Amino acid sequence: MRSAYIALEPITVYALVPLAFASLLTGLIMSLGTPWGLFRHYWVIFKLMLTVLATIILLGFTQSISGMVGVAADPKTSLTVLRAMGAGMNHAVGALVVLLVITTLSVYKPRGITRYGWRKQQEKRNVLQP
């Protein structure tokens, strides 16, 4: 159990945080290169907000992980204390829910166009009509 806590820090720093930023960056690039755009549909904006929020929470949680690793690395810490720390299960469950919502939005693409998106559609129609 102690080693699992100690492994949390490098996994978070070298895998989760870079992947969170990669997700944010690729989402921005993909939104700019697709017909859905970045500000044309509400679901795209909502996905962006969820991704930014999840990344910010992850960055804040890295401080908690550092504290847990410090406690777990101390050989005087009992297993009872380690079990009581919980390893951030609330954050893990919350992250899973956010990922499921983002994936659902990507698959189903609910209706709802922004004013900017509506204006762009009108401009496109006016250009195409002689």
Backbone as a printed PyTorch tensor [residue, N CA C, xyz], in Angstrom:
tensor([[[  0.8230,  -1.1800,   0.0000],
         [  0.0000,   0.0000,   0.0000],
         [  0.8780,   1.2580,   0.0000]],

        [[  1.9400,   1.2040,   0.7650],
         [  2.8480,   2.3440,   0.8600],
         [  3.4480,   2.6760,  -0.5150]],

        [[  3.8230,   1.6420,  -1.2540],
         [  4.4320,   1.8690,  -2.5670],
         [  3.4340,   2.4510,  -3.5660]],

        [[  2.1610,   2.1100,  -3.4220],
         [  1.1490,   2.6740,  -4.3090],
         [  1.0460,   4.1850,  -4.1110]],

        [[  1.0930,   4.6450,  -2.8680],
         [  1.0690,   6.0740,  -2.6010],
         [  2.3100,   6.7610,  -3.1690]],

        [[  3.4530,   6.1120,  -2.9960],
         [  4.6930,   6.7110,  -3.4820],
         [  4.6950,   6.7740,  -5.0130]],

        [[  4.0560,   5.8120,  -5.6790],
         [  3.9830,   5.8050,  -7.1410],
         [  3.0040,   6.8480,  -7.6800]],

        [[  2.1070,   7.3580,  -6.8410],
         [  1.1250,   8.3440,  -7.3050],
         [  1.7810,   9.6130,  -7.8400]],

        [[  2.8210,  10.0790,  -7.1800],
         [  3.4110,  11.3560,  -7.5750],
         [  4.0280,  11.3140,  -8.9700]],

        [[  4.9100,  10.3690,  -9.2940],
         [  5.4500,  10.3870, -10.6560],
         [  4.3980,  10.1010, -11.7210]],

        [[  3.4160,   9.2750, -11.3980],
         [  2.3410,   9.0140, -12.3690],
         [  1.5770,  10.2970, -12.6460]],

        [[  1.2810,  11.0410, -11.5970],
         [  0.5430,  12.2950, -11.7740],
         [  1.3620,  13.3250, -12.5240]],

        [[  2.6010,  13.5220, -12.0920],
         [  3.4350,  14.5730, -12.6750],
         [  3.8370,  14.2600, -14.1080]],

        [[  4.2000,  13.0200, -14.3890],
         [  4.7340,  12.6770, -15.7070],
         [  3.7220,  12.0790, -16.6720]],

        [[  2.5390,  11.7090, -16.2000],
         [  1.5400,  11.1340, -17.0990],
         [  0.2340,  11.9320, -17.0910]],

        [[ -0.3990,  12.0730, -15.9280],
         [ -1.7220,  12.6930, -15.8940],
         [ -1.7160,  14.1750, -16.2710]],

        [[ -0.7950,  14.9410, -15.7050],
         [ -0.7610,  16.3800, -16.0010],
         [ -0.4290,  16.6310, -17.4760]],

        [[  0.6130,  15.9990, -18.0560],
         [  0.8570,  16.2200, -19.4810],
         [ -0.3100,  15.7700, -20.3680]],

        [[ -0.9600,  14.6590, -20.0060],
         [ -2.1050,  14.2070, -20.7960],
         [ -3.2910,  15.1560, -20.6720]],

        [[ -3.4630,  15.7680, -19.5180],
         [ -4.5390,  16.7470, -19.3570],
         [ -4.2950,  17.9560, -20.2670]],

        [[ -3.0540,  18.4430, -20.2870],
         [ -2.7420,  19.5700, -21.1710],
         [ -2.8190,  19.1650, -22.6420]],

        [[ -2.4240,  17.9430, -22.9600],
         [ -2.5340,  17.4550, -24.3360],
         [ -3.9970,  17.3670, -24.7550]],

        [[ -4.8510,  16.9390, -23.8440],
         [ -6.2830,  16.8790, -24.1310],
         [ -6.8410,  18.2670, -24.4180]],

        [[ -6.4350,  19.2140, -23.6200],
         [ -6.8820,  20.5960, -23.8210],
         [ -6.3860,  21.1340, -25.1610]],

        [[ -5.1260,  20.9230, -25.4650],
         [ -4.5400,  21.4290, -26.7040],
         [ -5.1470,  20.7570, -27.9290]],

        [[ -5.2650,  19.4360, -27.9130],
         [ -5.8370,  18.7520, -29.0700],
         [ -7.3140,  19.0980, -29.2530]],

        [[ -8.0170,  19.3100, -28.1460],
         [ -9.4200,  19.7330, -28.2540],
         [ -9.5470,  21.0880, -28.9240]],

        [[ -8.6760,  22.0180, -28.5670],
         [ -8.6930,  23.3400, -29.2080],
         [ -8.3550,  23.2340, -30.6910]],

        [[ -7.3340,  22.4690, -31.0120],
         [ -6.9350,  22.3210, -32.4160],
         [ -8.0400,  21.6560, -33.2230]],

        [[ -8.6240,  20.5930, -32.6740],
         [ -9.6950,  19.8930, -33.3840],
         [-10.9280,  20.7740, -33.5720]],

        [[-11.2530,  21.5730, -32.5620],
         [-12.4430,  22.4220, -32.6840],
         [-12.2460,  23.4890, -33.7480]],

        [[-11.0400,  23.9510, -33.9030],
         [-10.7850,  24.9710, -34.9250],
         [-10.7190,  24.3770, -36.3260]],

        [[-10.4780,  23.0770, -36.4230],
         [-10.3570,  22.4520, -37.7260],
         [-11.5660,  21.6480, -38.1560]],

        [[-12.6770,  21.7580, -37.4360],
         [-13.8820,  21.0000, -37.7820],
         [-15.0390,  21.9610, -38.0320]],

        [[-16.0990,  21.4800, -38.6550],
         [-17.2530,  22.3400, -38.8940],
         [-17.9640,  22.7900, -37.6160]],

        [[-17.7250,  22.1030, -36.5040],
         [-18.3990,  22.4920, -35.2660],
         [-17.7930,  23.7550, -34.6740]],

        [[-16.5470,  24.0090, -34.9330],
         [-15.9060,  25.2240, -34.4370],
         [-15.7800,  25.2570, -32.9290]],

        [[-15.1570,  26.3110, -32.4360],
         [-14.9270,  26.4370, -31.0020],
         [-16.0840,  27.1380, -30.2990]],

        [[-16.6710,  28.1250, -30.9450],
         [-17.7280,  28.9040, -30.2990],
         [-19.0620,  28.8210, -31.0290]],

        [[-19.2310,  27.8400, -31.9010],
         [-20.4680,  27.7450, -32.6720],
         [-21.5610,  26.9470, -31.9690]],

        [[-21.1770,  25.9850, -31.1490],
         [-22.1570,  25.1240, -30.4800],
         [-21.9060,  25.1270, -28.9770]],

        [[-23.0080,  25.0860, -28.2380],
         [-22.9010,  25.1150, -26.7790],
         [-22.1800,  23.8950, -26.2260]],

        [[-22.3690,  22.7350, -26.8500],
         [-21.7430,  21.5270, -26.3230],
         [-20.2240,  21.5860, -26.4250]],

        [[-19.6940,  22.2610, -27.4530],
         [-18.2420,  22.3920, -27.5910],
         [-17.7050,  23.3100, -26.4890]],

        [[-18.4130,  24.4000, -26.2430],
         [-18.0020,  25.3190, -25.1760],
         [-18.0650,  24.6150, -23.8190]],

        [[-19.1190,  23.8280, -23.6010],
         [-19.2560,  23.1030, -22.3390],
         [-18.1280,  22.0920, -22.1550]],

        [[-17.7660,  21.3810, -23.2440],
         [-16.6410,  20.4410, -23.1750],
         [-15.3470,  21.1720, -22.8430]],

        [[-15.1450,  22.3240, -23.4500],
         [-13.9380,  23.1070, -23.1740],
         [-13.9040,  23.5300, -21.7130]],

        [[-15.0230,  24.0130, -21.1970],
         [-15.0750,  24.4400, -19.7990],
         [-14.8230,  23.2580, -18.8480]],

        [[-15.4040,  22.1090, -19.1470],
         [-15.1820,  20.9240, -18.3050],
         [-13.7140,  20.4940, -18.3300]],

        [[-13.0900,  20.5420, -19.5010],
         [-11.6950,  20.1440, -19.6120],
         [-10.7930,  21.1030, -18.8600]],

        [[-11.0460,  22.4030, -18.9880],
         [-10.2500,  23.3980, -18.2600],
         [-10.4450,  23.2130, -16.7570]],

        [[-11.6860,  23.0370, -16.3130],
         [-11.9640,  22.8520, -14.8920],
         [-11.2870,  21.5870, -14.3560]],

        [[-11.3770,  20.4950, -15.0960],
         [-10.7470,  19.2460, -14.6570],
         [ -9.2250,  19.3940, -14.5810]],

        [[ -8.6360,  20.1230, -15.5090],
         [ -7.1870,  20.3420, -15.4880],
         [ -6.7840,  21.1840, -14.2890]],

        [[ -7.5580,  22.2090, -13.9880],
         [ -7.2620,  23.0570, -12.8230],
         [ -7.3720,  22.2480, -11.5260]],

        [[ -8.4120,  21.4230, -11.4260],
         [ -8.5750,  20.5940, -10.2310],
         [ -7.4220,  19.5980, -10.1210]],

        [[ -7.0070,  19.0220, -11.2470],
         [ -5.8720,  18.1010, -11.2250],
         [ -4.6080,  18.7950, -10.7440]],

        [[ -4.3770,  20.0250, -11.2200],
         [ -3.1890,  20.7620, -10.7790],
         [ -3.2430,  21.0430,  -9.2800]],

        [[ -4.4200,  21.3510,  -8.7610],
         [ -4.5630,  21.5520,  -7.3210],
         [ -4.3900,  20.2570,  -6.5400]],

        [[ -4.8530,  19.1640,  -7.1240],
         [ -4.7610,  17.8690,  -6.4500],
         [ -3.3210,  17.3670,  -6.3750]],

        [[ -2.4620,  17.8340,  -7.2680],
         [ -1.0570,  17.4070,  -7.2060],
         [ -0.4120,  17.8320,  -5.8930]],

        [[ -0.8630,  18.9430,  -5.3130],
         [ -0.3480,  19.3510,  -4.0030],
         [ -0.7550,  18.3530,  -2.9260]],

        [[ -1.9910,  17.8890,  -2.9910],
         [ -2.4580,  16.8840,  -2.0270],
         [ -1.6860,  15.5800,  -2.1810]],

        [[ -1.4090,  15.2250,  -3.4120],
         [ -0.6650,  13.9910,  -3.6600],
         [  0.7340,  14.0960,  -3.0710]],

        [[  1.3610,  15.2530,  -3.2160],
         [  2.6960,  15.4330,  -2.6320],
         [  2.6610,  15.2410,  -1.1210]],

        [[  1.6100,  15.7530,  -0.4810],
         [  1.4600,  15.5640,   0.9640],
         [  1.2620,  14.1080,   1.3290]],

        [[  0.4310,  13.3990,   0.5540],
         [  0.1950,  11.9800,   0.8210],
         [  1.4710,  11.1680,   0.6330]],

        [[  2.2400,  11.5120,  -0.3860],
         [  3.4950,  10.7960,  -0.6310],
         [  4.4610,  11.0200,   0.5260]],

        [[  4.5050,  12.2460,   1.0380],
         [  5.3690,  12.5320,   2.1770],
         [  4.9980,  11.7120,   3.3980]],

        [[  3.6970,  11.5820,   3.6520],
         [  3.2340,  10.7780,   4.7900],
         [  3.5330,   9.3050,   4.5380]],

        [[  3.2880,   8.8190,   3.3250],
         [  3.5010,   7.4000,   3.0170],
         [  4.9780,   7.0330,   3.0220]],

        [[  5.8400,   7.9710,   2.6740],
         [  7.2740,   7.6790,   2.6320],
         [  7.8810,   7.5540,   4.0200]],

        [[  7.2080,   8.1040,   5.0130],
         [  7.7090,   8.0090,   6.3840],
         [  7.4750,   6.5920,   6.9080]],

        [[  8.5380,   5.8720,   7.2490],
         [  8.3610,   4.4880,   7.7030],
         [  7.6110,   4.3720,   9.0250]],

        [[  7.4940,   5.4610,   9.7580],
         [  6.7800,   5.4250,  11.0440],
         [  5.2620,   5.4600,  10.8700]],

        [[  4.8010,   5.8010,   9.6690],
         [  3.3660,   5.9020,   9.4160],
         [  2.7540,   4.5010,   9.4050]],

        [[  1.6810,   4.3390,  10.1710],
         [  1.0390,   3.0220,  10.2520],
         [  0.1240,   2.7910,   9.0510]],

        [[ -0.2030,   1.5370,   8.8220],
         [ -1.1100,   1.1820,   7.7310],
         [ -2.5020,   1.7540,   7.9620]],

        [[ -2.9070,   1.9130,   9.1980],
         [ -4.2130,   2.4930,   9.5070],
         [ -4.2890,   3.9200,   8.9900]],

        [[ -3.2350,   4.6780,   9.1830],
         [ -3.1950,   6.0630,   8.6950],
         [ -3.2160,   6.0740,   7.1730]],

        [[ -2.4720,   5.1830,   6.5460],
         [ -2.4490,   5.1160,   5.0850],
         [ -3.8280,   4.7680,   4.5130]],

        [[ -4.5050,   3.8290,   5.1530],
         [ -5.8510,   3.4680,   4.6820],
         [ -6.8270,   4.6220,   4.8610]],

        [[ -6.6500,   5.4050,   5.8890],
         [ -7.5600,   6.5170,   6.1630],
         [ -7.3870,   7.6500,   5.1600]],

        [[ -6.2180,   7.7500,   4.5380],
         [ -6.0020,   8.8460,   3.5730],
         [ -6.8910,   8.7020,   2.3440]],

        [[ -7.1930,   7.4960,   1.9040],
         [ -8.1410,   7.2850,   0.8160],
         [ -7.5970,   7.4620,  -0.5810]],

        [[ -6.4180,   7.9770,  -0.7490],
         [ -5.7620,   8.1280,  -2.0600],
         [ -6.5810,   8.9420,  -3.0500]],

        [[ -7.4020,   9.8400,  -2.5600],
         [ -8.1270,  10.7310,  -3.4680],
         [ -9.2020,  10.0610,  -4.2870]],

        [[ -9.9040,   9.1230,  -3.7120],
         [-10.9440,   8.4150,  -4.4610],
         [-12.0500,   9.3470,  -4.9280]],

        [[-12.3600,  10.3810,  -4.1420],
         [-13.3790,  11.3420,  -4.5700],
         [-12.9570,  12.0230,  -5.8650]],

        [[-11.6890,  12.3840,  -5.9510],
         [-11.1930,  13.0250,  -7.1630],
         [-11.2160,  12.0590,  -8.3430]],

        [[-10.8760,  10.8150,  -8.1020],
         [-10.8630,   9.8200,  -9.1750],
         [-12.2730,   9.5690,  -9.7080]],

        [[-13.2300,   9.4410,  -8.8280],
         [-14.6210,   9.2250,  -9.2450],
         [-15.1440,  10.4560,  -9.9840]],

        [[-14.8390,  11.6330,  -9.4580],
         [-15.2500,  12.8710, -10.1290],
         [-14.6410,  13.0010, -11.5150]],

        [[-13.3690,  12.6430, -11.6450],
         [-12.7040,  12.7010, -12.9480],
         [-13.3450,  11.7310, -13.9300]],

        [[-13.7130,  10.5570, -13.4490],
         [-14.3750,   9.5780, -14.3140],
         [-15.7250,  10.1000, -14.8010]],

        [[-16.4840,  10.7240, -13.9270],
         [-17.7780,  11.2990, -14.3180],
         [-17.5790,  12.3920, -15.3620]],

        [[-16.5920,  13.2570, -15.1550],
         [-16.3180,  14.3330, -16.1270],
         [-15.9330,  13.7360, -17.4740]],

        [[-15.0730,  12.7220, -17.4800],
         [-14.6870,  12.0840, -18.7400],
         [-15.8730,  11.4440, -19.4440]],

        [[-16.7710,  10.8310, -18.6830],
         [-17.9630,  10.2340, -19.2870],
         [-18.8820,  11.2960, -19.8890]],

        [[-19.0280,  12.4320, -19.2120],
         [-19.8590,  13.5270, -19.7470],
         [-19.2430,  14.0720, -21.0230]],

        [[-17.9350,  14.3050, -21.0170],
         [-17.2580,  14.8360, -22.2040],
         [-17.3730,  13.8580, -23.3680]],

        [[-17.2060,  12.5730, -23.1030],
         [-17.3210,  11.5700, -24.1620],
         [-18.7410,  11.5070, -24.6980]],

        [[-19.7260,  11.5720, -23.8210],
         [-21.1230,  11.5630, -24.2500],
         [-21.4350,  12.7690, -25.1330]],

        [[-20.9450,  13.9350, -24.7570],
         [-21.1510,  15.1300, -25.5810],
         [-20.4990,  14.9770, -26.9480]],

        [[-19.3330,  14.3620, -26.9960],
         [-18.6360,  14.1690, -28.2650],
         [-19.3750,  13.2070, -29.1820]],

        [[-20.0040,  12.2130, -28.6080],
         [-20.6870,  11.2080, -29.4160],
         [-22.0460,  11.7140, -29.8870]],

        [[-22.8290,  12.2920, -28.9850],
         [-24.2060,  12.6550, -29.3240],
         [-24.3670,  14.0620, -29.8890]],

        [[-23.4400,  14.9570, -29.6420],
         [-23.4570,  16.3230, -30.1670],
         [-24.8630,  16.9430, -30.0930]],

        [[-25.2990,  17.2950, -28.8890],
         [-26.6560,  17.8270, -28.7390],
         [-26.8580,  19.1300, -29.4980]],

        [[-28.1170,  19.4060, -29.8000],
         [-28.4500,  20.6390, -30.5180],
         [-28.1890,  21.8390, -29.6310]],

        [[-28.1490,  22.9750, -30.2530],
         [-27.9540,  24.2190, -29.5240],
         [-26.7990,  24.9900, -30.1200]],

        [[-27.1490,  25.9630, -30.9100],
         [-26.1290,  26.7520, -31.5900],
         [-26.0470,  28.1210, -30.9170]],

        [[-24.8600,  28.6560, -30.8040],
         [-24.6720,  29.9630, -30.1800],
         [-25.0370,  31.0690, -31.1690]],

        [[-25.1200,  32.2880, -30.6760],
         [-25.3960,  33.4170, -31.5720],
         [-24.3010,  33.5620, -32.6140]],

        [[-23.0610,  33.3550, -32.1800],
         [-21.9310,  33.4130, -33.1070],
         [-22.0800,  32.3430, -34.1880]],

        [[-22.4510,  31.1360, -33.8050],
         [-22.6410,  30.0600, -34.7640],
         [-23.7820,  30.3410, -35.7190]],

        [[-24.8690,  30.9050, -35.2070],
         [-26.0050,  31.2490, -36.0630],
         [-25.5920,  32.3070, -37.0830]],

        [[-24.8500,  33.3230, -36.6300],
         [-24.3900,  34.3880, -37.5290],
         [-23.4670,  33.8200, -38.6130]],

        [[-22.5930,  32.9050, -38.2450],
         [-21.6940,  32.2850, -39.2300],
         [-22.4790,  31.4580, -40.2460]],

        [[-23.5360,  30.7780, -39.7960],
         [-24.3780,  30.0250, -40.7290],
         [-25.0590,  30.9580, -41.7180]],

        [[-25.5610,  32.0880, -41.2180],
         [-26.2260,  33.0510, -42.0900],
         [-25.2480,  33.6360, -43.0990]],

        [[-24.0410,  33.9480, -42.6660],
         [-23.0320,  34.4780, -43.5800],
         [-22.6900,  33.4640, -44.6580]],

        [[-22.5820,  32.2070, -44.2890],
         [-22.2610,  31.1480, -45.2350],
         [-23.3920,  30.9800, -46.2470]],

        [[-24.6350,  31.0410, -45.7780],
         [-25.7820,  30.9220, -46.6870],
         [-25.8410,  32.1070, -47.6500]],

        [[-25.5530,  33.3000, -47.1460],
         [-25.5990,  34.4930, -48.0020],
         [-24.5050,  34.4610, -49.0670]],

        [[-23.3730,  33.9000, -48.7530],
         [-22.2800,  33.7960, -49.7320],
         [-22.6130,  32.7700, -50.7970]],

        [[-23.2560,  31.6700, -50.3990],
         [-23.5800,  30.6090, -51.3390],
         [-24.7480,  30.9650, -52.2530]],

        [[-25.6490,  31.8280, -51.8130],
         [-26.7980,  32.2100, -52.6330],
         [-26.3970,  33.3530, -53.5610]],

        [[-26.7380,  33.2080, -54.8660],
         [-26.3730,  34.2770, -55.8260],
         [-27.2490,  35.4980, -55.6940]]])
